[in-house]
């Protein structure tokens, strides 16, 4: 129940951020559509967005938090942990500055690599130059979000989860504000404005976390760089942790590059719009659970409470599937109504709906595995094992490349998202099997009993949404309020069916609700 409450605070803010992001995506569809301008921006945004996933949601959580917690618990003093953080910052800051400058200088080949050179779109030199310009504008976000990640890791270690979870809201507010007030009649102008707003949003995130650290008594000084044993250990852990935590982002990056090389104009945008919807439950559930689980599990293990740590992970898997399976069913059985109601207006045409809906369904096949990766990897990182997840991540990248090469020529735009889903499923299978083999995780009776029942409840809900979809379609291309109302009815109806089916199938019982209420009452 404590896990659910912590997820509630993190998940609520993450949900707010993703809802604003959904509004941002809707505005992008309105002002840029699925065009070369949107493809160019999404390629430019892919790199900073990947670094956010690798470092903000991956490396710093995985490598820094367990070491920070160990420093504080062994010494009994927060100041010792802060000194370690200052030593890490002293090395990190100059490295990031040099890395950012190098990336800006090398923006042309990087953009070519990320986009596949827009090979199939026959771009002019001017169009490629525009894509490179957008990349150079967004690249400073890499440094800003990496510094913010260090501060966020400290706050998460102090159980101030909500502060770090609120930071991405500022990025989305920056991007939405830019589109609302500075968009142009030409989609290229809107893409340029969006690129600027990314870096502005990164500065706002860093400023917010600096203020939050000061409020809890954490004041960091920039020391002279010194490579002591602790910093060396942190550096050894960060890179494999980044690759391991960001396997899905790396796979998506490869898929985007291959799509730009082979598929027609607008394909990258179609994949990106589908991924944005797929990221909504992933951000709410997977990232929220990963944020809460890692410090919780590492704290339990550091005090020798291994059985409790396993219990927490079992409940984490259960909670992840309870929330993820209905989203998966909705994206498979009601993808077209959802895409039509959210995106089909302005420059986004009816002909674009089918491609985005198909990509969304393909992505969502792997949604449970995307989330479970975030739940299972804390079992490795809390034990300072970052090598195993990275080894499996590399294998999953190989699977992704192989699947893309097979699927893109056969099923076109559906190939990259389906390849990403397959590779993520392979990744989570290897992670789970290794934890079980090492004795670090065993599915208890409650988890084994509930998984098939949750799956059945989700299928029932998906069937109902599939039947209701044609009745909702006529109302999804009208005015804003009618579209929002229709989508709200469709989603709330699906949620009601899922909860009823969960009780009918025995996935959850009334005793669970009574226990939750009793626990909540005892803590107030």
Secondary structure, DSSP 8 states (H G I E B T S, - for coil): -HHHHHHHHHHHHHHHHHHHHHHHHHHHHHHT-SSHHHHHHHHHHHHHHHHIIIIIIIIIIIIIHHHHHHHHHHHS-HHHHHHHHHHHHHHHHHHHHHHHHHHHHTHHHHHHHHHGGGGGGT--HHHHHHHHHHHHHHTHHHHHHHHHHHHHHHHHHTT-HHHHHHHHHHHHHHHHHHHHHH--SSHHHHHHHHHHHHHHHHHHHHHHHHHHHHHTT-----------HHHHHHHHHHHHHHHHHTHHHHHHHHHHHHHHHHS-TTHHHHHHHHHHHHHHHIIIIIIHHHHHHHHHHHHHHHTT-HHHHHHHHHHHHHHHHHHHHHHHHHHHHSHHHHHHHHH-STT--HHHHHHHHHHHHHHHTTHHHHHHHHHHTHHHHTTT--HHHHHHHHHHHHHHHHHHHHHHHHHTTHHHHHHHHHHHHHHHHHHHHHHHHTTS----HHHHHHHHHHHHHHHHHHHHHHHHHHHHHTTTTS-HHHHHHHHHHHHHHHHHHHHHHHHHHTSS-HHHHHHHHHHHHHT-
